[in-house]
Amino acid sequence: MPVLYGCETWSLTLREERKLWVFQNGMLRRIFGSRRDKVVGEWRKMHTKELTRRMRWAGHVTCMGRGTVYTGFLW
């Protein structure tokens, strides 16, 4: 069962909303995995800003459709 089923009808406090954002970002970090830092060379978790960029990119790719070929990468 999805975590946010029926969430349109929920009334949330700011604390509960924050907890949902933390949960969502944690799941996205798990999906996208770790990154190697270019400067230090060590593995680290992805920052929230990086997660946001990847999700925006995924949305753009979805909207492009099947007939479009794109050869560049955002990350």
DSSP file (Angstrom, degrees, kcal/mol; ACC not computed):
  #  RESIDUE AA STRUCTURE BP1 BP2  ACC     N-H-->O    O-->H-N    N-H-->O    O-->H-N    TCO  KAPPA ALPHA  PHI   PSI    X-CA   Y-CA   Z-CA
    1    1 A M              0   0    0      0, 0.0     4,-0.0     0, 0.0     0, 0.0   0.000 360.0 360.0 360.0 131.9    0.0    0.0    0.0
    2    2 A P    >   -     0   0    0      0, 0.0     3,-1.0     0, 0.0     0, 0.0  -0.240 360.0-130.0 -61.6 147.9    1.4    3.4   -0.9
    3    3 A V  T 3  S+     0   0    0      1,-0.2     0, 0.0     4,-0.0     0, 0.0   0.874 104.9  42.2 -66.2 -38.9    2.6    5.6    1.9
    4    4 A L  T >  S+     0   0    0      2,-0.0     3,-2.0    16,-0.0    -1,-0.2   0.038  76.6 151.7-102.3  27.0    0.8    8.7    0.8
    5    5 A Y  T <  S+     0   0    0     -3,-1.0     0, 0.0     1,-0.3     0, 0.0  -0.397  78.1   2.0 -61.3 125.2   -2.6    7.0   -0.2
    6    6 A G  T >  S+     0   0    0     -2,-0.2     3,-1.7     1,-0.1    -1,-0.3   0.663  84.5 143.8  74.8  17.5   -5.4    9.6    0.3
    7    7 A C  G X   +     0   0    0     -3,-2.0     3,-1.1     1,-0.3    -2,-0.1   0.662  55.0  77.4 -68.2 -13.9   -3.0   12.3    1.3
    8    8 A E  G 3  S+     0   0    0      1,-0.2    -1,-0.3    -4,-0.2    -3,-0.1   0.790  98.1  45.4 -62.8 -25.3   -5.1   15.0   -0.5
    9    9 A T  G <  S+     0   0    0     -3,-1.7    -1,-0.2     2,-0.1    -2,-0.2   0.452  90.2 107.9 -98.9  -1.4   -7.5   14.8    2.5
   10   10 A W    <   -     0   0    0     -3,-1.1     2,-0.6    -4,-0.2    -4,-0.0  -0.484  57.3-149.4 -76.1 144.7   -4.9   14.9    5.3
   11   11 A S        -     0   0    0     -2,-0.2     2,-0.3     0, 0.0    -2,-0.1  -0.975  26.4-166.9-110.2 118.6   -4.5   18.0    7.4
   12   12 A L        -     0   0    0     -2,-0.6     2,-0.2     4,-0.0    -2,-0.0  -0.760  19.2-135.0-109.9 147.7   -0.8   18.1    8.5
   13   13 A T     >  -     0   0    0     -2,-0.3     4,-2.3     1,-0.1     5,-0.2  -0.515  37.9-105.3 -83.6 166.5    1.1   20.0   11.0
   14   14 A L  H  > S+     0   0    0      1,-0.2     4,-2.3     2,-0.2     5,-0.2   0.866 122.3  54.9 -61.6 -34.9    4.4   21.5    9.9
   15   15 A R  H  > S+     0   0    0      2,-0.2     4,-2.0     1,-0.2    -1,-0.2   0.920 109.0  45.9 -64.4 -44.0    6.2   18.8   11.9
   16   16 A E  H  > S+     0   0    0      2,-0.2     4,-1.9     1,-0.2    -2,-0.2   0.889 111.7  52.2 -66.5 -39.0    4.3   16.0   10.1
   17   17 A E  H  X S+     0   0    0     -4,-2.3     4,-2.0     1,-0.2    -2,-0.2   0.914 108.9  50.5 -62.8 -42.1    5.0   17.6    6.8
   18   18 A R  H  X S+     0   0    0     -4,-2.3     4,-2.4     1,-0.2    -1,-0.2   0.900 107.5  53.6 -61.9 -41.7    8.7   17.8    7.6
   19   19 A K  H  X S+     0   0    0     -4,-2.0     4,-2.3     1,-0.2    -1,-0.2   0.884 107.6  50.9 -61.8 -38.8    8.7   14.1    8.5
   20   20 A L  H  X S+     0   0    0     -4,-1.9     4,-2.6     2,-0.2    -1,-0.2   0.894 109.9  49.8 -66.1 -39.5    7.2   13.2    5.1
   21   21 A W  H  X S+     0   0    0     -4,-2.0     4,-2.6     2,-0.2     5,-0.2   0.912 110.9  49.5 -63.7 -41.9    9.8   15.3    3.3
   22   22 A V  H  X S+     0   0    0     -4,-2.4     4,-2.1     2,-0.2    -2,-0.2   0.913 112.2  48.2 -63.1 -43.0   12.6   13.5    5.3
   23   23 A F  H  X S+     0   0    0     -4,-2.3     4,-2.2     2,-0.2    -2,-0.2   0.930 112.1  49.1 -62.6 -45.7   11.1   10.1    4.5
   24   24 A Q  H  X S+     0   0    0     -4,-2.6     4,-2.4     1,-0.2    -2,-0.2   0.929 112.0  47.7 -61.7 -46.2   10.8   11.0    0.8
   25   25 A N  H  X S+     0   0    0     -4,-2.6     4,-2.4     1,-0.2    -1,-0.2   0.872 109.6  54.2 -64.2 -36.1   14.3   12.2    0.5
   26   26 A G  H  X S+     0   0    0     -4,-2.1     4,-1.7    -5,-0.2    -1,-0.2   0.908 109.6  47.1 -62.8 -41.7   15.6    9.1    2.3
   27   27 A M  H  X S+     0   0    0     -4,-2.2     4,-2.2     2,-0.2    -2,-0.2   0.904 111.8  50.5 -66.7 -40.6   13.8    6.9   -0.2
   28   28 A L  H  X S+     0   0    0     -4,-2.4     4,-2.9     1,-0.2     5,-0.3   0.889 107.9  53.2 -64.6 -38.5   15.2    8.9   -3.1
   29   29 A R  H  X S+     0   0    0     -4,-2.4     4,-1.7     1,-0.2    -1,-0.2   0.881 109.8  49.1 -63.2 -36.6   18.7    8.6   -1.7
   30   30 A R  H  < S+     0   0    0     -4,-1.7    -2,-0.2     2,-0.2    -1,-0.2   0.907 113.3  46.3 -66.7 -41.7   18.3    4.9   -1.5
   31   31 A I  H  < S+     0   0    0     -4,-2.2    -2,-0.2     1,-0.2    -1,-0.2   0.941 119.8  37.7 -66.4 -48.8   17.1    4.8   -5.1
   32   32 A F  H  < S-     0   0    0     -4,-2.9    -1,-0.2     1,-0.2    -2,-0.2   0.703 101.2-152.5 -81.1 -20.1   19.8    7.0   -6.6
   33   33 A G     <  -     0   0    0     -4,-1.7    13,-0.3    -5,-0.3    -1,-0.2  -0.195  30.7 -38.4  80.7-173.3   22.6    5.7   -4.4
   34   34 A S        -     0   0    0     11,-0.1     2,-0.3    -4,-0.1    11,-0.2  -0.362  51.2-140.7 -85.0 165.8   25.7    7.3   -3.2
   35   35 A R  E     -A   44   0A   0      9,-2.5     9,-2.5    -2,-0.1     2,-0.6  -0.944  14.1-123.1-125.6 149.0   28.0    9.7   -5.1
   36   36 A R  E     -A   43   0A   0     -2,-0.3     2,-0.2     7,-0.2     7,-0.2  -0.827  31.8-122.3 -90.7 125.7   31.7   10.0   -5.3
   37   37 A D     >  -     0   0    0      5,-3.2     4,-1.5    -2,-0.6    -1,-0.0  -0.497  13.8-146.4 -68.0 129.4   32.8   13.5   -4.3
   38   38 A K  T  4 S+     0   0    0     -2,-0.2    -1,-0.1     2,-0.2    -2,-0.0   0.828  93.7  40.3 -68.4 -32.4   34.9   15.0   -7.2
   39   39 A V  T  4 S+     0   0    0      1,-0.1    -1,-0.1     3,-0.1    -2,-0.0   0.953 128.8  24.8 -82.0 -53.9   37.2   17.0   -4.9
   40   40 A V  T  4 S-     0   0    0      2,-0.1    -2,-0.2     1,-0.0     3,-0.1   0.815  91.7-135.8 -85.0 -32.6   37.9   14.6   -2.0
   41   41 A G     <  +     0   0    0     -4,-1.5     2,-0.2     1,-0.3    -3,-0.1   0.542  60.3 126.4  87.5   7.3   37.2   11.3   -3.8
   42   42 A E        -     0   0    0     -6,-0.1    -5,-3.2     1,-0.1    -1,-0.3  -0.633  65.2-106.4 -97.8 157.1   35.1    9.8   -1.0
   43   43 A W  E     +A   36   0A   0     -7,-0.2     2,-0.3    -2,-0.2    -7,-0.2  -0.592  47.0 166.6 -79.4 142.4   31.7    8.4   -1.2
   44   44 A R  E     -A   35   0A   0     -9,-2.5    -9,-2.5    -2,-0.2     2,-0.1  -0.956  38.6 -90.9-149.1 164.9   28.9   10.5    0.3
   45   45 A K        -     0   0    0     -2,-0.3     2,-0.2   -11,-0.2   -11,-0.1  -0.444  50.9-101.0 -73.1 153.9   25.1   10.8    0.4
   46   46 A M        -     0   0    0    -13,-0.3    -1,-0.1    -2,-0.1     2,-0.1  -0.560  36.1-119.7 -76.7 141.1   23.4   13.0   -2.2
   47   47 A H     >  -     0   0    0     -2,-0.2     4,-2.0     1,-0.1     3,-0.4  -0.396  24.2-110.6 -75.1 157.9   22.4   16.5   -1.1
   48   48 A T  H  > S+     0   0    0      1,-0.2     4,-2.4     2,-0.2     5,-0.2   0.864 118.8  56.9 -58.2 -38.5   18.7   17.5   -1.2
   49   49 A K  H  > S+     0   0    0      1,-0.2     4,-2.0     2,-0.2    -1,-0.2   0.888 106.5  49.3 -61.8 -39.5   19.5   19.9   -4.0
   50   50 A E  H  > S+     0   0    0     -3,-0.4     4,-2.3     2,-0.2    -1,-0.2   0.891 109.6  51.7 -66.6 -39.6   21.0   17.1   -6.1
   51   51 A L  H  X S+     0   0    0     -4,-2.0     4,-2.3     1,-0.2    -2,-0.2   0.913 108.9  51.0 -62.0 -42.2   17.9   14.9   -5.5
   52   52 A T  H  X S+     0   0    0     -4,-2.4     4,-2.4     1,-0.2    -2,-0.2   0.910 109.6  50.1 -62.1 -43.1   15.7   17.7   -6.6
   53   53 A R  H  X S+     0   0    0     -4,-2.0     4,-2.5     1,-0.2    -1,-0.2   0.909 110.8  49.2 -62.7 -42.2   17.7   18.2   -9.8
   54   54 A R  H  X S+     0   0    0     -4,-2.3     4,-2.4     2,-0.2    -1,-0.2   0.897 111.3  48.8 -65.4 -39.7   17.5   14.4  -10.6
   55   55 A M  H  X S+     0   0    0     -4,-2.3     4,-2.0     2,-0.2    -1,-0.2   0.900 111.4  49.7 -67.7 -39.3   13.7   14.3  -10.0
   56   56 A R  H  X S+     0   0    0     -4,-2.4     4,-2.1     2,-0.2    -2,-0.2   0.921 111.3  50.0 -62.5 -42.5   13.2   17.4  -12.3
   57   57 A W  H  X S+     0   0    0     -4,-2.5     4,-2.5     1,-0.2    -2,-0.2   0.909 108.4  52.1 -62.7 -42.4   15.3   15.7  -14.9
   58   58 A A  H  X S+     0   0    0     -4,-2.4     4,-2.1     1,-0.2    -1,-0.2   0.888 108.8  51.5 -61.3 -38.6   13.3   12.5  -14.6
   59   59 A G  H  X S+     0   0    0     -4,-2.0     4,-1.9     2,-0.2    -1,-0.2   0.894 109.7  49.1 -64.4 -40.7   10.1   14.6  -15.1
   60   60 A H  H  X S+     0   0    0     -4,-2.1     4,-1.3     2,-0.2    -2,-0.2   0.915 110.9  49.7 -65.0 -42.7   11.5   16.2  -18.2
   61   61 A V  H  X S+     0   0    0     -4,-2.5     4,-0.8     1,-0.2     3,-0.3   0.899 109.7  51.9 -63.5 -40.2   12.5   12.8  -19.7
   62   62 A T  H >< S+     0   0    0     -4,-2.1     3,-0.6     1,-0.2    -1,-0.2   0.898 109.9  48.8 -62.1 -41.0    9.1   11.5  -19.0
   63   63 A C  H 3< S+     0   0    0     -4,-1.9    -1,-0.2     1,-0.2    -2,-0.2   0.726  97.7  71.0 -72.1 -21.7    7.5   14.4  -20.8
   64   64 A M  H 3< S-     0   0    0     -4,-1.3    -1,-0.2    -3,-0.3     3,-0.2   0.822  93.9-147.1 -66.8 -30.8    9.7   14.0  -23.8
   65   65 A G    <<  -     0   0    0     -4,-0.8     3,-0.5    -3,-0.6    -1,-0.1  -0.232  28.5 -68.2  88.5 178.2    8.0   10.8  -24.9
   66   66 A R  S    S+     0   0    0      1,-0.2    -1,-0.2    -2,-0.1    -2,-0.1   0.759 121.5  63.3 -81.0 -26.4    9.4    7.8  -26.7
   67   67 A G  S    S+     0   0    0     -3,-0.2     2,-0.4     2,-0.0    -1,-0.2   0.599  85.8  87.7 -78.0 -10.1   10.2    9.3  -30.1
   68   68 A T        -     0   0    0     -3,-0.5     2,-0.5    -4,-0.2    -4,-0.0  -0.741  60.6-158.1 -96.5 135.1   12.8   11.7  -28.7
   69   69 A V        -     0   0    0     -2,-0.4     2,-0.4    -5,-0.0    -2,-0.0  -0.949   9.0-174.0-111.7 127.5   16.4   10.8  -28.4
   70   70 A Y        -     0   0    0     -2,-0.5    -2,-0.0     1,-0.1    -9,-0.0  -0.983  11.4-176.5-122.9 131.2   18.6   12.7  -26.0
   71   71 A T        +     0   0    0     -2,-0.4     2,-0.2     2,-0.0    -1,-0.1   0.516  57.2  83.0-105.4  -6.5   22.3   12.1  -25.8
   72   72 A G        -     0   0    0      2,-0.0     2,-0.4     0, 0.0    -2,-0.0  -0.559  62.0-145.1 -97.5 163.6   23.4   14.4  -23.0
   73   73 A F        -     0   0    0     -2,-0.2    -2,-0.0     1,-0.1     0, 0.0  -0.960  10.5-149.3-127.9 145.9   23.2   13.9  -19.2
   74   74 A L              0   0    0     -2,-0.4    -1,-0.1     1,-0.1   -20,-0.0   0.800 360.0 360.0 -81.7 -31.3   22.5   16.3  -16.4
   75   75 A W              0   0    0    -21,-0.0    -1,-0.1   -22,-0.0   -21,-0.0   0.429 360.0 360.0-112.6 360.0   24.6   14.6  -13.8
